[in-house]
């Protein structure tokens, strides 16, 4: 009589759920999953390698440029004012040049700025391409007037467009702040942190 075989799909909503599923799995169970599952598996097999601290790196918020390229981004409460893309720019009814000029003036004075998209009523490939290219042009203008100590970019496509526009292509990874959230240092000294648009900010800016 053949032994019954089955596949179990865990309905995980958090890292703790993933860790519990891995911790309770029998040794003859083949585990399959993404990075969170693999991390939980390593922690189970090699408990001596567990992190001893959950402290995050100290961002220099007084000299930072934070670009939120995702329309799903949540507000960031870190003491820096957020400049939202005007609706007429989002709708492509007005050039972004005027807004860019205002941002450059404000950023040249403050050296700390968050840029984000608030409108969400347009969808499709065209608006996605337009938003990331617009953010890339704005970022290039801002970095041109002052290169920040910290450049934080939300959204993978946005990060690619911005770094490509800046011509920054050589980095040294310094920290993995959270799964999928990498901080690295460009050759010019600026620290660049990239976060997927679908991930929450969490305690990224905790001091």
NUGU-548753 format. One record per residue (C-alpha): x, y, z. Coordinates in steps of 0.2 Angstrom, whole numbers, plus 2048, in hexadecimal, padded with zeros to 3 digits. Layout:
% NUGU-548753
ATOM  east  north   up
ATOM     X      Y    Z
...
//
This chain:
% NUGU-548753
ATOM  east  north   up
ATOM   800    800  800
ATOM   807    811  7FB
ATOM   80A    81E  808
ATOM   7FE    82D  805
ATOM   808    83C  800
ATOM   801    84E  801
ATOM   805    860  7FF
ATOM   802    86D  80D
ATOM   801    87F  809
ATOM   803    88A  819
ATOM   7F8    899  81A
ATOM   805    8A5  821
ATOM   802    8B7  824
ATOM   812    8BC  82D
ATOM   824    8B6  830
ATOM   81F    8AE  841
ATOM   812    8A4  837
ATOM   820    89E  82B
ATOM   82C    89A  83A
ATOM   81E    890  843
ATOM   81B    886  833
ATOM   82E    882  831
ATOM   830    87E  844
ATOM   822    872  844
ATOM   826    869  834
ATOM   82C    857  835
ATOM   83E    853  82F
ATOM   837    849  821
ATOM   82D    858  81A
ATOM   834    861  80B
ATOM   832    873  80E
ATOM   830    87F  7FF
ATOM   82D    892  7FF
ATOM   835    8A3  7FD
ATOM   843    8AC  807
ATOM   839    8AD  817
ATOM   837    89A  818
ATOM   849    897  814
ATOM   84E    8A3  821
ATOM   843    89B  82E
ATOM   84A    88A  829
ATOM   85C    890  82C
ATOM   857    897  83D
ATOM   850    886  841
ATOM   85F    87C  83B
ATOM   86C    888  842
ATOM   865    890  851
ATOM   876    897  856
ATOM   876    8A2  847
ATOM   866    8AB  84D
ATOM   867    8BE  84D
ATOM   86C    8C5  85E
ATOM   864    8D6  85B
ATOM   856    8DE  851
ATOM   85E    8EF  850
ATOM   85E    8F7  83F
ATOM   86B    902  837
ATOM   86B    915  83C
ATOM   865    91F  82D
ATOM   86B    930  82B
ATOM   85A    938  829
ATOM   860    949  829
ATOM   868    946  818
ATOM   85D    93A  80F
ATOM   853    939  7FF
ATOM   844    92C  800
ATOM   83B    928  7F0
ATOM   82B    91F  7F1
ATOM   827    918  7E0
ATOM   819    90D  7E4
ATOM   807    913  7E4
ATOM   804    907  7F2
ATOM   810    90F  7FE
ATOM   80B    913  80F
ATOM   810    924  818
ATOM   820    925  820
ATOM   821    92C  832
ATOM   833    931  834
ATOM   833    944  836
ATOM   836    948  824
ATOM   829    951  81A
ATOM   821    948  80B
ATOM   81F    950  7FA
ATOM   811    947  7F0
ATOM   811    947  7DD
ATOM   804    954  7D8
ATOM   7F4    94C  7D0
ATOM   7F6    956  7C0
ATOM   808    94F  7BE
ATOM   802    93D  7C2
ATOM   7F5    93F  7B5
ATOM   802    946  7A8
ATOM   7F8    956  7A6
ATOM   806    960  7AC
ATOM   819    95E  7AA
ATOM   823    958  7B9
ATOM   82F    966  7B6
ATOM   827    973  7C1
ATOM   825    967  7D0
ATOM   837    961  7CD
ATOM   83D    973  7CF
ATOM   834    975  7DF
ATOM   83A    965  7E6
ATOM   84C    96A  7E1
ATOM   84A    97A  7EB
ATOM   843    972  7FA
ATOM   850    964  7FA
ATOM   85E    970  7F8
ATOM   859    978  808
ATOM   854    969  812
ATOM   85F    95B  80C
ATOM   851    94F  812
ATOM   842    94B  807
ATOM   835    93D  804
ATOM   82D    93C  7F3
ATOM   81D    932  7F1
ATOM   80E    92E  7E5
ATOM   7FD    930  7ED
ATOM   7F1    92F  7DE
ATOM   7EC    91D  7D9
ATOM   7DE    91F  7CD
ATOM   7E9    91A  7BD
ATOM   7EE    909  7BA
ATOM   7F8    8FF  7AD
ATOM   809    8FE  7A6
ATOM   80A    90F  79F
ATOM   807    918  7AF
ATOM   814    90C  7B8
ATOM   821    911  7AB
ATOM   81D    923  7AC
ATOM   81E    924  7BF
ATOM   82F    91B  7C0
ATOM   836    925  7B3
ATOM   830    935  7BA
ATOM   837    930  7CB
ATOM   847    92C  7C3
ATOM   848    93E  7BB
ATOM   843    946  7CB
ATOM   850    93C  7D5
ATOM   85E    941  7C9
ATOM   85A    953  7CB
ATOM   85A    952  7DE
ATOM   86A    948  7DF
ATOM   872    954  7D3
ATOM   86F    963  7DF
ATOM   874    958  7EF
ATOM   87A    946  7F0
ATOM   871    93F  7FF
ATOM   87A    934  80C
ATOM   86A    929  80B
ATOM   860    925  7FC
ATOM   851    919  7FF
ATOM   847    913  7F1
ATOM   837    90A  7F2
ATOM   832    8FF  7E3
ATOM   83E    8F4  7D9
ATOM   83A    8FB  7C8
ATOM   83B    90D  7CF
ATOM   84C    908  7D7
ATOM   853    902  7C6
ATOM   84D    911  7BD
ATOM   854    91D  7CA
ATOM   865    915  7CC
ATOM   867    913  7B9
ATOM   863    925  7B6
ATOM   870    92A  7C4
ATOM   87D    91E  7BC
ATOM   880    916  7CC
ATOM   884    904  7C8
ATOM   891    8FE  7D5
ATOM   88C    8FB  7E7
ATOM   892    8F2  7F7
ATOM   884    8E9  801
ATOM   886    8EF  813
ATOM   876    8E8  81B
ATOM   866    8DE  818
ATOM   85A    8E8  823
ATOM   84C    8DC  820
ATOM   848    8CE  814
ATOM   848    8D7  803
ATOM   84E    8E7  80A
ATOM   860    8EA  806
ATOM   86B    8F9  80B
ATOM   87B    8FB  801
ATOM   888    909  7FE
ATOM   88C    910  7ED
ATOM   89E    914  7E7
ATOM   89A    927  7EB
ATOM   896    923  7FD
ATOM   883    925  7FD
ATOM   87A    916  805
ATOM   86C    910  7FA
ATOM   85D    906  802
ATOM   851    8FD  7F7
ATOM   840    8F6  7FD
ATOM   833    8ED  7F3
ATOM   823    8F7  7F0
ATOM   818    8E9  7F8
ATOM   822    8E8  808
ATOM   81D    8F3  817
ATOM   829    900  81E
ATOM   829    8F8  82F
ATOM   837    8FF  83A
ATOM   842    904  82C
ATOM   845    915  832
ATOM   847    911  845
ATOM   855    91A  84D
//
